[in-house]
Amino acid sequence: MTQVSEAEPVQGSRQAGVCLHLSSLPGPYGIGELGASARHFIDAMVAMRLSVWQFLPLGPTAYGDSPYQPLSTFAGNELLIDIAELTDLGLLSADELDELRSLPAEFVDYGALIPVKNRLLHLAASRFDTVADAAMKQEFDGFLTRNDDAWLHDYAVFRILKNQHDLKPWHEWATKFANRDAAALQQIEASEAELILTIKVMQFLFFRQWFALRDYAHENGIKLFGDMPICIALDSSDAWANRDILLVDENGRPDSVAGVPPDYFSEDGQLWGNPLYDWKKHAADGYQWWVDRLRATSELADLVRIDHFRGFESYWSVPVTSDTARNGAWEPGPGDAIFDAMRDALGTLPIIAEDLGVITPEVEGLRDRHQIPGMRVLQFDVCDADFSLSDVSENSVCYTGTHDNDTTLGWFHGSPNDIRSAKDIRLAQQAVLRLTGGSAKTVHTDLIKAAFSTDAYIAIAPLQDYLGLGSEARINTPGTAGGNWRWRVLGSQLTAELCDNVSSMVKASQRGLSNIGKQQ
């Protein structure tokens, strides 16, 4: 069905953006939230003339707090719910938020945050039936109609069973629950009906706030740029309810798992541990699960980055018994068929390909045949002696660095945990100064200006680079299990001077808000 053609640039003027996950927003309640702090950040973006806000996956997090291992690919992360808005709705009182106010503002202390905020969210949701007005109850009924059978009910039951089994992964639960015995599930649904409803209300509150934020972004000319991991977590409601689409045995255990071979981030590769897809099963029903997944994500965001795009062409399969990802093998992915199916169902695909790492001509061909923009990361590219900024094509998104990289200042100077040799750090320093004509003092803004100067239709820098922060502000170090996803910006850092400086860079590059209109 697919015919080979040259990739065409995405329509629209050149734009500039920022990468900042919702959890990193400022605010008084221990974690970034979907309410006032998010709207204020959009206001700051407008002042900076930035028109694209990229964030990380929005699903509920579990062990390790990683947004890339969510408990559901369809549910929202309840921790991001704006707790103050629940007081405005009468679901909580202001003094009930005191414990949250005592949490640090500089970083997310998940160990302290999770029990307190979960207790408050459950309390608010339990009051919904008696406090909510008729209009909001009607909204909730509509939310149930759209989502209950598709994913919501399974998610609610999954969360209850996971708690009842001491947070163990579902394949370690009692067999009758792990295997979704109908009688056992009916028993849970009857005995835990109130708690199931509470979890559904919490999801309703998340999406109600999200769509209000989306509307505010669009009113201000801001595109929302989401992120979809190619894999799902084995310990997720998706895997529990849809194990037939995965390569797992009758007990829900995989023989092989996902990862990537040795690369820039790790000499042993990255062993993700996610289950692999049974692509034959997906093909048999026209990739319906993927169609539903992309449709749901596209309702939340205008653009969607698919993490590890190369896995659609071929993926790295690692025996589950391996300690590292070194001993894997490439297996064929679904190729053109999955994109044909999604386009037939949804029309134009709002996809950006994360095409970093081991990229072959076959992967590039798959991307280009479907006219999907790829990514360029200057922290990687500048070290290539043959690289020129003119090499960055229009049909791409150009970054200084991503959430997986150190900040530009940290990368330039070399953090204590840098895996590069001292020689490689020096060579990178020389290369970026040669490329930008800048200095060590201004390297973060020099690299941003370099990204802005390219033909890429979107150029993005993490907020940490706009702020000129070092390795202390890094949000994630791939291959490490702890200490990630904690960094937060302070409201006092989003100054008028910062906004003016960024606005000047955007304007000089002829990118920005003045060049785009509202896009739904």
C-alpha positions, 0 to 999 in steps of 0.5 A: 500500500505504501509508496516510497516518496521523499519526505515533505516538510510539515506545513506551518511556519518555523516555530520555537519551543520548550521542553518541560514536564508537568511535574517540573512546574513551580507551585506550592504543593510538592509537584507541578500541577495542571492548574494555575502554575501550568497556565502561568507557564503558558503566559511566560511562553507567550512572553518568550514568543515560544509556541510549542510546549513539549512534555513527557508521558502523562500516565500514572507512574509507579516504581522509579517514578518514570513517566516512561513506565506508566501503570496505564497508557490511557490513564492520567497521572493523578499526582498532577491534578491541581489540588487547589482547584479541588478546594474551589470545587468544594471537594477539599478545604484549604486547611486540608492542604497544609501538609502538602504546603510543607513539601519542598519546592525545589524538587519532587520528594515522591516518598513524602508526596505520594501518600499525602496527595493520594489521601487527599485525592481519594478524600476529594473523590469520595465527596464528589457525589454529594458536592458536585452540581448537576452539570459536573455530574453530567460531565462525569457521566459522559466521561464514563460513557466514552472511556469506561469500557475502553480502559477506565474500568480495567484501570480502576480494578487493576489499581485496587488489585495491585494495592491488595497484592502489596504493589506486586506486578500483576503476574505475581498476584493470586492466579484467579486475579492475574488470569482475570477469572470472571467470577473473581473480578465480579466479586471485586467489583461488588465488594469494592464498588465505592473505591472503583468509583473513587478512582474513576472520579480521580481520572475524570478530574485529571482529564477535566483539568487537562482539557481546560489547560489544552484550551488555554494553550490553544487560546494563546497560540501554543501547541502541546507536544506530547510523548508516547513510549513505544513500549508499555510496562509489563506491570500495567493495566494495559498488559493485564487486560490485553496480554494477547497483544504481547509476547508473554506466556499463559502466566503473563511472563515474557521470554524476551524483553525490550531494550537497546544495544550499547550506545552513547548512554550506556556501554552495556546498552539499556535493558528496559524490561518491557514486554514485546508486542505480538505484531502478528496479533496486532496485524490481524485486527488492523492494529486497532489497539494502536489506532485507539492509543494514538487517537487518545493521545492526539486528543490530549496534544497537537503533536506526539513524539513516539519514543524509540521509533526505530522499533517499528522497523526492527526492535532489540529483543533481549532474553529475560535472563540477561543482566544487560542488553548486550546479548540481544538480537534485532527482530522485524517490526510491523513496518509500513503496515501500522502507519497505513492502518493508523492513517486510514483510521485517523487521517494525517498522523501528528507524529514526530519520530524519536529516531536517535541511536542505531538508525539504519537506511531502512528506519530512515526509509520507513520514516520518510515514506510516511513523511514523519519528521525526525529529531536532531540533537545538537549535543550529539551532532556537533561532535561529528566532524562533518556536521553542519547546521545546514544538514538539519532538514526542514522536516525535523525537530531540532534540540539542544538536548532532550530530557535524557541528556545533561543540560547544555552547561553540564554537558559542556563542562562534564559532570562528575557522572559523565561517561565520556573521557576527558579527551572526548569532553574537550573535543566536544567543547572545541566542536561546539565553540567552533560551530557556534562561534560563542564562548564557554560562558554563553554556550547554552544560549549559543547552542539555542541560537544554533538550533533556532538558526536551522531549517527545522520546522520546530526548534526546542530547548529544555527549560534548563538550557534557557535558564543556563543551569548545570548538571544539578538540574538534569531530570533523567540519567538513562540507565540509572534507577534512582534520583530521576524525574525530581527537578523543578523550576521555581516561579522566581526563575521565570523572570521578565528578563528571562522572557525578554532574552528568549523573546529576542532570540526567537524574534531574531530567528524569525520563529515564534508566536507571531508566525502561527495561528490557533491550531486545534 
